[in-house]
Amino acid sequence: MKILVIMGSPRKGNTYQAAKKIEEFMQSMAKVEFEYLMLKDANLSQCRGCFACFLKGENYCPCKDDAGLIEQKMHSADGVILASPVYGMNVTALMKTFIDRLCYILHRPRFFDKKALLLSTTGAVGLKETLNYLKLIAGIWGFEVSHSVGLITPPGMISGKQEQENNRKLEKAAFEFYNSFQKKRRSPGLKDILIFRGQKASFGELGLSSPADYTYWKEKGWLNPETKYYVDVPVNPVYNAIGWISEQTIRRKMRKEMAELGK
Ligand SMILES: Cc1cc2nc3c(=O)[nH]c(=O)nc-3n(C[C@H](O)[C@H](O)[C@H](O)COP(=O)(O)O)c2cc1C
């Protein structure tokens, strides 16, 4: 099993050490290969906001750097750990730059056969915001999020009790992550269905005015009226009905807006 750790800390500090402990715990369960990708060492420029990736496709991005390589590494792994300390109540700029550069995957999701584990450390606060944000992104990218783990690691003065608590959390995270590889993909929740239906309505209605998204969605078969979700998993019929209503509402609203704009 291959795990890629995408490390958003600019140093090999608390978050890196926590990932190393998860590696140790997982190694004790099975043969697992870990690779650490330190975003600080990657050649990753900031998004220029040109929209080329969204509209024409990621190959048209004017930044010629490691973004494509990182995406390839994610495809080559079975699971990805997205790891970031809390900086200013959310992910670090390194992690955010990485996410911005791969934003086209939010429109054209692709990691459905992969699991993700989310990891964050903080001096005191911001774990919930950081982990919820990472969960939203990883989920829309297509990952099945196995587990989220957040640790409090106060600078220079971690108590024995806190350390024990952190170790316990990391052991649980390793266990949950490892176990998720043995299981089939979970059925999507209502929020997942609403995201799928919202995208289906948007990319379906936008059509060739957003050609990269439309073509991708069409080729995947996601625009077919009967397609309920990105992947073939059981969908709760009530969620499906709510999703369908939501999709029709968005479509009507979009058609009205586009008619007003003369499109
Ligand atoms: C620039 C910066 C911003 C930070 N912002 C927060 C914050 O908003 N809330 C908090 O509780 N801790 C904050 N911290 C503390 C870090 O989250 C904490 O020390 C973390 O464990 C560092 O991870 P690392 O050792 O992997 O780099 C911040 C630290 C730095 C350097």
The ligand as a Gaussian input file, in Angstrom:
#p B3LYP/6-31G(d) Opt

LIG

0 1
 C        2.335000      31.836000      11.399000
 C        1.728000      30.944000      12.413000
 C        0.335000      31.023000      12.611000
 C       -0.263000      30.250000      13.598000
 N       -1.611000      30.359000      13.789000
 C       -2.197000      29.672000      14.789000
 C       -3.601000      29.818000      15.046000
 O       -4.331000      30.497000      14.357000
 N       -4.105000      29.170000      16.132000
 C       -3.348000      28.399000      16.940000
 O       -3.850000      27.890000      17.911000
 N       -2.025000      28.173000      16.656000
 C       -1.436000      28.792000      15.623000
 N       -0.105000      28.588000      15.340000
 C        0.641000      27.512000      16.037000
 C        0.801000      26.271000      15.144000
 O       -0.449000      25.888000      14.634000
 C        1.363000      25.068000      15.916000
 O        2.520000      25.409000      16.595000
 C        1.616000      23.889000      14.969000
 O        1.744000      22.712000      15.723000
 C        2.879000      24.083000      14.136000
 O        3.041000      22.962000      13.323000
 P        4.468000      22.535000      12.719000
 O        5.386000      22.316000      13.885000
 O        4.195000      21.288000      11.963000
 O        4.916000      23.625000      11.825000
 C        0.525000      29.334000      14.366000
 C        1.909000      29.251000      14.125000
 C        2.492000      30.027000      13.167000
 C        3.984000      29.903000      12.920000

